[in-house]
Amino acid sequence: MDDRKIKKRAFYRIAWNVFHMWEETKTSDTRLFQEPLISDKHVTIGQSKSLGSYREHAVPRLVLCEKCHEMYAAGSTVQDVADFIEEFLIIVLISRDEQQLLDRKDKLNLKQKMPANWDFESGDPLARLKKADIKIIPNKTT
């Protein structure tokens, strides 16, 4: 099976699991947005210029999870949510110092949120990293 099909199935698998947990309990788990449900290789787009190795979700998993719940509550299908996840589930490898800058309350305080006035409809998924002035070296494509 080719990588593109595997990747699509992984996004659907996440959306399906989030839906069924949400349907049964009105909640789900942010750990659904990572391995083993989807390989990092499918969502890691690059590395900061600091050449760090800390896995940072561009849009925090909590923010993604809450949006999925909102979408299901509004009647979205599993495929709709899978397509949404495909667009916004992004990992960038950053340094610990960059991670602290994003997360700490005495710094940017963006551990589990996006910058003020950001939204899914018009916002850049990399807005948190840009606010922290983290420069990204994109992965080489084959």
Order of alpha helices (4+ residues) and beta strands (2+ residues): alpha-beta-beta-alpha-alpha-beta-alpha-alpha-beta
